[in-house]
Amino acid sequence: MRAVTRFFLGLYTALAISVNLLAIRRVALKRFLLFPIVSFAIVASAPASSLYFINDTTNTLNIFDTVALTSSLVGATGISTSFGDMAWDRTTGTMYAIGGRGNASLYTINLATGAATLVGNHGITDLFALGVDAAGNLYAQGTPQANPNVNVFTLSKVTGAASNVGLNNVYPGGYTFNTTTGQMIYAEAGGGGIYDVNLATGAANFLAATGSINDNDIAYDASMNDYWSLDYNGQASRYDSLFNRTLMQTGLGGIAAADFATPVPEPGTMAVIGLGLVALIKKRRAKAS
């Protein structure tokens, strides 16, 4: 069902783009069926949202297929991470990551190769949760044990520097931003509670109990309005919109960082697609004349 839904969403987008292209060129709608190849080229090239995760055991970036329930390797990150987190910035198309225990730095992650690039040092001990709000602001949370006065922060995307927000006493698993409700959702490591975080004060508002779980990260899938959790026991679990949890897969490795992302196609790929479309349009015009 999930795969069928994603297919029709992509098909709908492709048809809309095709109609707009034809309208711009003042081509009559009755000639729409002469351009099926254009539609399917757009569908094939449109990037889908994928669930990326960092395996702390191997220090590699991977992709988890939420339909086939399989994982595939992207590449080595080149850094050591332990209980960190990652978050997709939709405003810039950038994946950010924090190293977690023993690594007090902010990075960007290349989704094509897995390689991490240092942004800067935030200096916070045991910073385990990272999320990006709708405006592109980075929020992070450390453990209340290591940070008893302030444990919720904003991070600079330029220098990595941390600025104080506030405090809550929930042990951090991971953050994810729900783009539908505008909430920063927060998964508790160990206890398994689900909260939303007040981004002005850092206060945590309890939403649901899901049962105990090892250190983990939670990721919101906007296309399905549900959540996925990947944990340090190598388990993948799906949460519905009411946070009812279902175990879906095991054996994925030690995971504490995951998020959905929609990578932008490489310039070379877009150039090939563009040349193909131009050639097709010229061919149709030549036949018409």
Secondary structure, 3 states (H helix, E strand, C coil): CHHHHHHHHHHHHHHHHHHHHHHHCCCCHHHHHHCHHHHHHHHHHCCCCEEEEEECCCCEEEEEECCCCEEEEEEECCCCCECCEEEEECCCCEEEEECECCCCEEEEECCCCCCEEEEEECCCCCEEEEEECCCCCEEEEECCCCCCCCCEEEECCCCCCEEEEECCCCCEEEEEEECCCCEEEEEECECCEEEEECCCCCCEEEEEECCCECCEEEEEECCCCEEEEEECCCCEEEECCCCCEEEEECCCCCEEEEEEECCCCCHHHHHHHHHHHHHHHHHHHHHHC
